């Protein structure tokens, strides 16, 4: 089969790495890709926002499957366009992708179908939102509607932080004129639960846990994710079953009933409360950096699973996992998630990648001749597997310490919550 992978980050490098191992694959293209993805696929200079260009390339090169990595093209309707052009694509169409594209859409769907989630209110006026916060008190969670690369959510622990968060999020939402959602603060442990959904059938995929805060001890601003591990010990088989039956299945059934069936991977961000799992948010793609710990653990052929999702045959395939744990440490440019400099040189990757069980996925890199340069906020995902999470963590940080990049930083405590259990 010929496959076109859409995207350029660490998630897409992990997908490319796994797809390249498929016995079904004859040719893998990636657009636009990155230097790491270029080791697994032929990079194509396509404007992925130009849906017609993606379809034209796919037709001209007899692409059998387009795998859409990031959320933005899905929310913009790339899967819809490809479907109309007769091209098979992995990823939901735009109306179903609204699960991630609109916080308001998801909260209202939960309210209509009794799906457990935080109590919430929507606002289009800044002062009304502030009055609500003053009336209900802190802590609260303030969310911008729409896509904000993991940075549109503020967890405000004090009243002053809550008022500042309302101002911040309303400023983010002004251009789109989208509502701002204010939610109750949920107590518990966060976990990520992934399922493949083919419209009607659901195949539970795996669990993971990520680290959103920039600095050790879960301090600092929210980021797109500073690291992750899989499996998540808090997601016991009983908890997974509850998440599947109380949250994911009712969501899939609601979308199918509305005539907008969901096909793709559905990522439920959960808070595991004393009352059971509650939905924090949905994502309509493999997580980043969660994908980087899922792919090394996956035993079965990824391409077979993606095709089954597209073809409605999930009941005919298996999803099996290696017993090992996996961990990924994000190396980011100093200053991220705020302002940071690009263009610094990175050395030592070959040495680091030789450590047993280690794979390094590129997230924000570019080539300058033979030099590898940082070109983004999150730059590298140093991933390791081990018989235990502690072994995986030790291997990952040994690799981090061999990478020569003074302009980068990482958290040194990825996996701490699971290791402290």
TACOR-V674695 format. One record per helix or strand of 3 or more residues. SS is the DSSP state (a for helix, b for strand). FROM is the first residue (numbers start at 1). LEN is the number of residues. Records with the same first field share a line. If there is no record, write none. Layout:
SS->FROM-LEN ; FROM-LEN
//
This chain:
b->2-6 ; 27-6 ; 65-4 ; 120-4 ; 140-5 ; 153-4 ; 180-5 ; 189-10 ; 202-9 ; 213-3 ; 219-4 ; 227-4 ; 263-11 ; 276-8 ; 325-9 ; 345-3 ; 358-5 ; 365-4 ; 371-4 ; 378-9
a->10-10 ; 37-3 ; 51-10 ; 71-5 ; 78-7 ; 94-8 ; 103-11 ; 126-11 ; 159-15 ; 237-21 ; 291-7 ; 302-10 ; 314-3 ; 349-5 ; 389-14 ; 416-4
//
